[in-house]
Amino acid sequence: MPHAQYDDAMDRLSDVERAAVAALSFQSIRLGHAVLLGEFDLARTHLDTITSSTQSPGLFKVWLCACAVKAHLGPAGGLPLAGYGEALLRLACQLDRHLRGWAAGHSAEPSA
């Protein structure tokens, strides 16, 4: 979606929806930075925030992808399992689909 169309779509969101989009985006960015820095316990904390804020039915696919990332990162203090990067990419793609669909006024759960 071109930036101008995305900006117009974002203008149509309510303040609550805009705040939810911002919060998910912010936590996702923080998650990515933590993983890039090798701070996996911090990444787990950001994932906890993402999973707790995506437990509504309209965010099921995002929640499912976040849970997969959590499973690949494993328990606190440990190193991630093989495939955590792919799980992270799936989460990023699902978040992108969801946020673009949400901003464009489509259903909260765009198809994969």
The 8 nearest C-alpha neighbors of each residue, nearest first, counted from 0:
[[1, 5, 4, 2, 99, 3, 103, 6],
 [2, 0, 4, 3, 5, 6, 7, 8],
 [1, 3, 5, 4, 6, 0, 7, 8],
 [4, 2, 6, 5, 1, 7, 0, 8],
 [5, 3, 7, 6, 2, 1, 8, 0],
 [4, 6, 2, 8, 3, 7, 9, 0],
 [7, 5, 9, 3, 8, 4, 2, 10],
 [8, 6, 4, 10, 9, 5, 3, 11],
 [7, 9, 103, 102, 5, 11, 10, 6],
 [10, 8, 6, 102, 11, 12, 7, 5],
 [9, 11, 7, 8, 12, 6, 13, 102],
 [10, 12, 8, 9, 13, 7, 102, 104],
 [13, 11, 9, 10, 16, 17, 14, 102],
 [12, 14, 16, 15, 17, 11, 10, 18],
 [13, 15, 17, 16, 18, 12, 19, 10],
 [16, 14, 18, 13, 17, 19, 12, 20],
 [15, 17, 19, 13, 18, 14, 12, 20],
 [18, 16, 14, 20, 19, 15, 12, 21],
 [17, 19, 21, 15, 16, 20, 22, 14],
 [18, 20, 16, 22, 21, 17, 23, 15],
 [21, 19, 17, 23, 18, 22, 24, 16],
 [20, 22, 18, 24, 19, 23, 25, 17],
 [23, 21, 19, 25, 24, 20, 18, 26],
 [24, 22, 26, 20, 25, 21, 27, 19],
 [23, 25, 21, 27, 22, 26, 20, 28],
 [24, 26, 22, 28, 27, 23, 21, 29],
 [27, 25, 29, 23, 28, 24, 45, 30],
 [28, 26, 30, 24, 29, 25, 23, 31],
 [27, 29, 31, 25, 30, 26, 24, 32],
 [28, 30, 26, 32, 27, 31, 33, 25],
 [31, 29, 27, 42, 33, 28, 45, 32],
 [32, 30, 28, 34, 29, 33, 35, 27],
 [31, 33, 35, 29, 34, 30, 36, 28],
 [32, 34, 38, 36, 30, 42, 31, 35],
 [33, 35, 37, 31, 36, 32, 38, 39],
 [34, 36, 32, 37, 33, 31, 38, 30],
 [37, 35, 33, 34, 38, 32, 39, 31],
 [36, 38, 34, 35, 39, 33, 32, 42],
 [39, 37, 33, 36, 41, 40, 34, 42],
 [38, 40, 42, 41, 37, 34, 43, 33],
 [41, 39, 43, 42, 38, 75, 76, 44],
 [40, 42, 44, 43, 39, 38, 33, 45],
 [43, 41, 39, 30, 45, 33, 40, 44],
 [44, 42, 46, 40, 41, 45, 39, 47],
 [43, 45, 41, 47, 42, 46, 40, 48],
 [46, 44, 42, 48, 47, 43, 30, 26],
 [45, 47, 49, 43, 48, 44, 50, 42],
 [48, 46, 44, 50, 45, 49, 51, 43],
 [47, 49, 45, 51, 46, 50, 52, 44],
 [50, 48, 46, 52, 47, 51, 53, 45],
 [51, 49, 53, 47, 62, 52, 48, 46],
 [50, 52, 48, 49, 53, 54, 47, 62],
 [51, 53, 49, 50, 54, 48, 55, 23],
 [54, 52, 50, 58, 62, 55, 51, 49],
 [53, 55, 52, 51, 62, 58, 50, 56],
 [54, 56, 57, 58, 53, 59, 52, 62],
 [57, 55, 59, 58, 54, 53, 108, 60],
 [58, 56, 108, 107, 55, 59, 60, 106],
 [57, 59, 53, 61, 56, 55, 60, 62],
 [58, 60, 62, 56, 61, 57, 63, 54],
 [61, 59, 63, 62, 58, 64, 93, 108],
 [60, 62, 64, 58, 63, 59, 93, 94],
 [63, 61, 59, 65, 53, 60, 50, 64],
 [64, 62, 60, 66, 61, 65, 59, 67],
 [63, 65, 90, 67, 61, 66, 62, 60],
 [66, 64, 62, 68, 67, 63, 90, 50],
 [67, 65, 69, 63, 64, 68, 62, 70],
 [66, 68, 64, 70, 65, 69, 86, 71],
 [67, 69, 71, 65, 86, 66, 70, 87],
 [70, 68, 66, 72, 67, 71, 65, 73],
 [69, 71, 67, 73, 68, 72, 66, 74],
 [72, 70, 83, 80, 68, 73, 69, 79],
 [73, 71, 79, 69, 70, 80, 68, 83],
 [72, 74, 70, 71, 79, 69, 77, 75],
 [75, 73, 77, 76, 72, 70, 78, 79],
 [76, 74, 77, 40, 73, 43, 39, 72],
 [75, 77, 74, 40, 78, 39, 73, 79],
 [78, 76, 75, 74, 79, 73, 72, 39],
 [77, 79, 80, 72, 76, 73, 39, 74],
 [80, 78, 72, 73, 71, 83, 77, 81],
 [79, 81, 71, 72, 83, 82, 78, 73],
 [82, 80, 83, 79, 71, 84, 72, 85],
 [81, 83, 85, 84, 80, 86, 71, 79],
 [82, 84, 71, 86, 85, 81, 87, 80],
 [85, 83, 87, 86, 82, 88, 81, 68],
 [84, 86, 88, 82, 87, 83, 89, 68],
 [87, 85, 83, 89, 68, 84, 88, 67],
 [86, 88, 84, 90, 85, 89, 68, 83],
 [87, 89, 91, 85, 90, 86, 92, 84],
 [90, 88, 86, 92, 87, 91, 93, 85],
 [91, 89, 64, 87, 93, 88, 92, 65],
 [90, 92, 88, 94, 89, 93, 95, 87],
 [93, 91, 95, 89, 94, 90, 88, 96],
 [92, 94, 96, 90, 95, 91, 61, 97],
 [95, 93, 97, 91, 96, 92, 98, 90],
 [94, 96, 92, 98, 93, 97, 99, 91],
 [97, 95, 93, 99, 94, 98, 100, 92],
 [96, 98, 94, 100, 95, 99, 101, 109],
 [97, 99, 101, 95, 100, 96, 94, 102],
 [100, 98, 102, 96, 101, 97, 95, 103],
 [101, 99, 105, 103, 97, 98, 102, 96],
 [100, 102, 98, 104, 99, 103, 107, 105],
 [101, 103, 8, 9, 99, 104, 100, 98],
 [104, 102, 8, 100, 101, 105, 99, 5],
 [103, 105, 101, 102, 100, 106, 8, 11],
 [106, 104, 100, 103, 101, 107, 109, 102],
 [105, 107, 108, 109, 101, 104, 100, 57],
 [106, 108, 57, 101, 109, 105, 97, 100],
 [107, 109, 57, 106, 58, 97, 110, 60],
 [110, 108, 97, 106, 100, 107, 111, 96],
 [109, 111, 108, 96, 97, 60, 106, 93],
 [110, 109, 93, 96, 60, 108, 92, 97]]
